[in-house]
Amino acid sequence: QVQLVESGGGLVQLGGSLRLSCSTSGNMRSISAMRWYRQAPGKQREWVAMIARDGTTNYADSVKGRFTISRDNTKNTLFLQMNILKPEDTAVYYCNADAPGNIIWGRGTQVTVSS
């Protein structure tokens, strides 16, 4: 079964950048769409970005123009490049994948943006 592990979170100042990674334990070719979500303290988990198997991407309005989602199927890894970070981007970030017959979640990585 495919498993997901996020990394790359941390503390960054306002306007800074971070690159999150989501490593898969299995072959990404069995996975169709992959997504990033985030959950801030006291708030519901919200969708951030999506990338289809063919590379088509889509973003939440709140991150459009600042975040870039990508995937490297040869390295079985999903990425989220986050630029011009704001305090409101502070959250636990989760990756999510559509595997055959199942939707898989990682455990998350914390991103904190200080002002």
MISE-505639 format. One record per atom (N, C-alpha, C): atom name; x, z, y. Coordinates in steps of 0.1 Angstrom, whole numbers, plus 5000, padded with zeros to 4 digits. Layout:
# residues N
at CA; px X; pz Z; py Y
...
# end
This chain:
# residues 115
at N; px 5008; pz 5000; py 4988
at CA; px 5000; pz 5000; py 5000
at C; px 5009; pz 5000; py 5012
at N; px 5005; pz 4992; py 5022
at CA; px 5012; pz 4992; py 5035
at C; px 5011; pz 5005; py 5042
at N; px 5022; pz 5009; py 5048
at CA; px 5022; pz 5021; py 5056
at C; px 5029; pz 5017; py 5070
at N; px 5025; pz 5024; py 5080
at CA; px 5030; pz 5021; py 5094
at C; px 5036; pz 5034; py 5100
at N; px 5048; pz 5032; py 5106
at CA; px 5055; pz 5043; py 5112
at C; px 5059; pz 5038; py 5126
at N; px 5054; pz 5045; py 5136
at CA; px 5057; pz 5042; py 5150
at C; px 5070; pz 5050; py 5155
at N; px 5077; pz 5044; py 5164
at CA; px 5089; pz 5050; py 5170
at C; px 5091; pz 5045; py 5184
at N; px 5100; pz 5051; py 5192
at CA; px 5103; pz 5046; py 5205
at C; px 5097; pz 5053; py 5216
at N; px 5088; pz 5063; py 5214
at CA; px 5082; pz 5070; py 5224
at C; px 5092; pz 5080; py 5231
at N; px 5088; pz 5086; py 5242
at CA; px 5097; pz 5095; py 5249
at C; px 5092; pz 5098; py 5263
at N; px 5101; pz 5104; py 5271
at CA; px 5098; pz 5107; py 5284
at C; px 5104; pz 5097; py 5294
at N; px 5096; pz 5092; py 5303
at CA; px 5102; pz 5082; py 5312
at C; px 5096; pz 5084; py 5326
at N; px 5103; pz 5080; py 5336
at CA; px 5098; pz 5082; py 5350
at C; px 5088; pz 5071; py 5354
at N; px 5081; pz 5074; py 5364
at CA; px 5072; pz 5064; py 5370
at C; px 5079; pz 5051; py 5373
at N; px 5073; pz 5040; py 5368
at CA; px 5079; pz 5027; py 5370
at C; px 5089; pz 5023; py 5360
at N; px 5092; pz 5032; py 5350
at CA; px 5102; pz 5029; py 5340
at C; px 5096; pz 5020; py 5329
at N; px 5104; pz 5018; py 5318
at CA; px 5100; pz 5010; py 5307
at C; px 5103; pz 5017; py 5294
at N; px 5096; pz 5014; py 5284
at CA; px 5098; pz 5018; py 5270
at C; px 5094; pz 5007; py 5261
at N; px 5100; pz 5007; py 5249
at CA; px 5097; pz 4997; py 5239
at C; px 5093; pz 5005; py 5226
at N; px 5081; pz 5004; py 5222
at CA; px 5076; pz 5010; py 5210
at C; px 5077; pz 5001; py 5198
at N; px 5080; pz 5006; py 5187
at CA; px 5081; pz 4998; py 5174
at C; px 5072; pz 5004; py 5164
at N; px 5067; pz 4996; py 5155
at CA; px 5058; pz 5000; py 5144
at C; px 5063; pz 4993; py 5132
at N; px 5070; pz 5001; py 5123
at CA; px 5076; pz 4995; py 5111
at C; px 5066; pz 4996; py 5100
at N; px 5066; pz 4985; py 5092
at CA; px 5057; pz 4985; py 5080
at C; px 5065; pz 4987; py 5068
at N; px 5059; pz 4993; py 5058
at CA; px 5067; pz 4996; py 5045
at C; px 5065; pz 4984; py 5036
at N; px 5055; pz 4975; py 5039
at CA; px 5053; pz 4964; py 5030
at C; px 5054; pz 4951; py 5037
at N; px 5050; pz 4940; py 5031
at CA; px 5051; pz 4927; py 5037
at C; px 5040; pz 4924; py 5047
at N; px 5045; pz 4921; py 5059
at CA; px 5035; pz 4919; py 5070
at C; px 5027; pz 4906; py 5068
at N; px 5031; pz 4898; py 5058
at CA; px 5023; pz 4886; py 5056
at C; px 5010; pz 4889; py 5050
at N; px 5008; pz 4901; py 5044
at CA; px 4995; pz 4904; py 5039
at C; px 4986; pz 4910; py 5050
at N; px 4991; pz 4912; py 5062
at CA; px 4984; pz 4918; py 5073
at C; px 4980; pz 4907; py 5083
at N; px 4967; pz 4908; py 5087
at CA; px 4963; pz 4898; py 5097
at C; px 4965; pz 4904; py 5111
at N; px 4955; pz 4908; py 5118
at CA; px 4957; pz 4913; py 5131
at C; px 4963; pz 4927; py 5132
at N; px 4971; pz 4930; py 5142
at CA; px 4977; pz 4943; py 5144
at C; px 4974; pz 4947; py 5159
at N; px 4973; pz 4960; py 5161
at CA; px 4969; pz 4965; py 5174
at C; px 4977; pz 4977; py 5178
at N; px 4977; pz 4980; py 5190
at CA; px 4982; pz 4993; py 5196
at C; px 4970; pz 5000; py 5202
at N; px 4968; pz 5013; py 5199
at CA; px 4959; pz 5021; py 5206
at C; px 4966; pz 5033; py 5212
at N; px 4959; pz 5040; py 5221
at CA; px 4965; pz 5052; py 5226
at C; px 4954; pz 5063; py 5228
at N; px 4959; pz 5075; py 5228
at CA; px 4949; pz 5086; py 5231
at C; px 4956; pz 5096; py 5240
at N; px 4950; pz 5098; py 5251
at CA; px 4955; pz 5108; py 5261
at C; px 4948; pz 5122; py 5258
at N; px 4954; pz 5133; py 5262
at CA; px 4948; pz 5146; py 5260
at C; px 4934; pz 5147; py 5265
at N; px 4925; pz 5151; py 5257
at CA; px 4911; pz 5153; py 5261
at C; px 4903; pz 5140; py 5262
at N; px 4909; pz 5129; py 5258
at CA; px 4902; pz 5116; py 5259
at C; px 4901; pz 5109; py 5246
at N; px 4891; pz 5100; py 5245
at CA; px 4890; pz 5092; py 5233
at C; px 4901; pz 5082; py 5231
at N; px 4904; pz 5079; py 5219
at CA; px 4914; pz 5069; py 5216
at C; px 4909; pz 5055; py 5221
at N; px 4918; pz 5048; py 5228
at CA; px 4914; pz 5035; py 5234
at C; px 4923; pz 5024; py 5229
at N; px 4918; pz 5012; py 5228
at CA; px 4925; pz 5001; py 5224
at C; px 4934; pz 4996; py 5236
at N; px 4946; pz 4992; py 5232
at CA; px 4956; pz 4988; py 5243
at C; px 4959; pz 4973; py 5242
at N; px 4962; pz 4968; py 5229
at CA; px 4966; pz 4954; py 5228
at C; px 4964; pz 4950; py 5214
at N; px 4963; pz 4937; py 5211
at CA; px 4961; pz 4931; py 5198
at C; px 4969; pz 4918; py 5197
at N; px 4974; pz 4916; py 5185
at CA; px 4981; pz 4903; py 5182
at C; px 4976; pz 4898; py 5168
at N; px 4972; pz 4886; py 5168
at CA; px 4967; pz 4880; py 5156
at C; px 4979; pz 4875; py 5148
at N; px 4976; pz 4871; py 5135
at CA; px 4987; pz 4865; py 5127
at C; px 4993; pz 4853; py 5133
at N; px 4985; pz 4845; py 5140
at CA; px 4990; pz 4833; py 5146
at C; px 4997; pz 4835; py 5159
at N; px 4998; pz 4848; py 5163
at CA; px 5005; pz 4851; py 5176
at C; px 4996; pz 4853; py 5188
at N; px 4984; pz 4850; py 5187
at CA; px 4974; pz 4851; py 5198
at C; px 4974; pz 4866; py 5202
at N; px 4974; pz 4868; py 5215
at CA; px 4974; pz 4882; py 5220
at C; px 4962; pz 4885; py 5229
at N; px 4959; pz 4897; py 5231
at CA; px 4949; pz 4901; py 5240
at C; px 4952; pz 4916; py 5244
at N; px 4948; pz 4919; py 5257
at CA; px 4952; pz 4932; py 5263
at C; px 4940; pz 4938; py 5270
at N; px 4941; pz 4951; py 5270
at CA; px 4931; pz 4959; py 5278
at C; px 4935; pz 4956; py 5293
at N; px 4925; pz 4956; py 5302
at CA; px 4927; pz 4953; py 5316
at C; px 4937; pz 4963; py 5322
at N; px 4937; pz 4975; py 5317
at CA; px 4945; pz 4986; py 5323
at C; px 4960; pz 4983; py 5321
at N; px 4964; pz 4975; py 5311
at CA; px 4978; pz 4972; py 5308
at C; px 4982; pz 4958; py 5310
at N; px 4973; pz 4949; py 5313
at CA; px 4975; pz 4935; py 5314
at C; px 4986; pz 4932; py 5325
at N; px 4996; pz 4924; py 5322
at CA; px 5006; pz 4922; py 5331
at C; px 5018; pz 4931; py 5331
at N; px 5016; pz 4943; py 5324
at CA; px 5027; pz 4953; py 5323
at C; px 5032; pz 4955; py 5309
at N; px 5023; pz 4953; py 5299
at CA; px 5026; pz 4955; py 5285
at C; px 5027; pz 4942; py 5278
at N; px 5035; pz 4941; py 5268
at CA; px 5036; pz 4929; py 5260
at C; px 5037; pz 4933; py 5245
at N; px 5027; pz 4928; py 5237
at CA; px 5027; pz 4930; py 5223
at C; px 5034; pz 4918; py 5216
at N; px 5042; pz 4921; py 5205
at CA; px 5048; pz 4911; py 5197
at C; px 5050; pz 4916; py 5183
at N; px 5052; pz 4906; py 5174
at CA; px 5055; pz 4910; py 5160
at C; px 5066; pz 4901; py 5155
at N; px 5074; pz 4907; py 5146
at CA; px 5085; pz 4900; py 5139
at C; px 5082; pz 4901; py 5124
at N; px 5076; pz 4891; py 5119
at CA; px 5072; pz 4892; py 5105
at C; px 5085; pz 4892; py 5096
at N; px 5096; pz 4887; py 5100
at CA; px 5108; pz 4887; py 5092
at C; px 5114; pz 4902; py 5091
at N; px 5111; pz 4910; py 5101
at CA; px 5116; pz 4924; py 5101
at C; px 5104; pz 4933; py 5098
at N; px 5092; pz 4928; py 5096
at CA; px 5081; pz 4937; py 5093
at C; px 5078; pz 4947; py 5104
at N; px 5079; pz 4943; py 5116
at CA; px 5078; pz 4952; py 5127
at C; px 5069; pz 4947; py 5138
at N; px 5061; pz 4956; py 5144
at CA; px 5053; pz 4953; py 5155
at C; px 5059; pz 4960; py 5167
at N; px 5058; pz 4954; py 5179
at CA; px 5064; pz 4959; py 5191
at C; px 5054; pz 4961; py 5202
at N; px 5057; pz 4970; py 5212
at CA; px 5050; pz 4970; py 5224
at C; px 5060; pz 4973; py 5235
at N; px 5062; pz 4963; py 5243
at CA; px 5071; pz 4965; py 5255
at C; px 5062; pz 4969; py 5266
at N; px 5066; pz 4981; py 5272
at CA; px 5058; pz 4987; py 5283
at C; px 5066; pz 4988; py 5295
at N; px 5062; pz 4981; py 5306
at CA; px 5069; pz 4981; py 5318
at C; px 5061; pz 4987; py 5329
at N; px 5067; pz 4990; py 5340
at CA; px 5060; pz 4996; py 5352
at C; px 5051; pz 5007; py 5348
at N; px 5056; pz 5016; py 5340
at CA; px 5048; pz 5027; py 5335
at C; px 5042; pz 5036; py 5346
at N; px 5030; pz 5041; py 5343
at CA; px 5023; pz 5050; py 5352
at C; px 5020; pz 5063; py 5345
at N; px 5018; pz 5074; py 5353
at CA; px 5014; pz 5086; py 5346
at C; px 5002; pz 5085; py 5338
at N; px 4992; pz 5076; py 5341
at CA; px 4980; pz 5074; py 5333
at C; px 4983; pz 5067; py 5320
at N; px 4995; pz 5063; py 5318
at CA; px 4999; pz 5057; py 5305
at C; px 5003; pz 5068; py 5295
at N; px 5004; pz 5080; py 5300
at CA; px 5008; pz 5091; py 5291
at C; px 4998; pz 5093; py 5280
at N; px 5002; pz 5092; py 5267
at CA; px 4993; pz 5093; py 5256
at C; px 5001; pz 5093; py 5243
at N; px 4995; pz 5095; py 5232
at CA; px 5001; pz 5092; py 5219
at C; px 4997; pz 5078; py 5216
at N; px 5006; pz 5070; py 5212
at CA; px 5004; pz 5056; py 5209
at C; px 5004; pz 5054; py 5194
at N; px 4994; pz 5047; py 5189
at CA; px 4992; pz 5044; py 5175
at C; px 4992; pz 5029; py 5172
at N; px 4998; pz 5025; py 5161
at CA; px 4996; pz 5011; py 5157
at C; px 4986; pz 5011; py 5146
at N; px 4981; pz 4999; py 5144
at CA; px 4969; pz 4997; py 5135
at C; px 4970; pz 4983; py 5129
at N; px 4967; pz 4982; py 5116
at CA; px 4968; pz 4969; py 5110
at C; px 4956; pz 4966; py 5101
at N; px 4952; pz 4953; py 5101
at CA; px 4942; pz 4949; py 5092
at C; px 4949; pz 4944; py 5079
at N; px 4948; pz 4952; py 5069
at CA; px 4954; pz 4948; py 5056
at C; px 4942; pz 4944; py 5047
at N; px 4945; pz 4937; py 5036
at CA; px 4934; pz 4933; py 5027
at C; px 4925; pz 4945; py 5023
at N; px 4912; pz 4945; py 5027
at CA; px 4903; pz 4955; py 5023
at C; px 4905; pz 4969; py 5029
at N; px 4913; pz 4969; py 5040
at CA; px 4916; pz 4982; py 5045
at C; px 4922; pz 4981; py 5060
at N; px 4919; pz 4991; py 5068
at CA; px 4925; pz 4992; py 5081
at C; px 4935; pz 5004; py 5080
at N; px 4947; pz 5002; py 5084
at CA; px 4958; pz 5012; py 5083
at C; px 4962; pz 5017; py 5097
at N; px 4964; pz 5030; py 5098
at CA; px 4969; pz 5036; py 5110
at C; px 4983; pz 5043; py 5108
at N; px 4991; pz 5042; py 5118
at CA; px 5003; pz 5050; py 5118
at C; px 5000; pz 5064; py 5123
at N; px 5010; pz 5073; py 5124
at CA; px 5008; pz 5087; py 5129
at C; px 5010; pz 5089; py 5144
at N; px 5015; pz 5079; py 5150
at CA; px 5016; pz 5079; py 5165
at C; px 5030; pz 5083; py 5170
at N; px 5032; pz 5080; py 5182
at CA; px 5044; pz 5084; py 5189
at C; px 5040; pz 5087; py 5204
at N; px 5046; pz 5098; py 5209
at CA; px 5042; pz 5103; py 5222
at C; px 5050; pz 5096; py 5233
at N; px 5042; pz 5092; py 5243
at CA; px 5048; pz 5086; py 5255
at C; px 5043; pz 5094; py 5267
at N; px 5053; pz 5099; py 5275
at CA; px 5050; pz 5107; py 5286
at C; px 5057; pz 5101; py 5299
at N; px 5049; pz 5099; py 5309
at CA; px 5054; pz 5093; py 5321
at C; px 5053; pz 5103; py 5332
at N; px 5064; pz 5107; py 5338
at CA; px 5064; pz 5117; py 5348
at C; px 5064; pz 5110; py 5362
at N; px 5058; pz 5117; py 5371
at CA; px 5057; pz 5112; py 5385
at C; px 5067; pz 5119; py 5394
# end
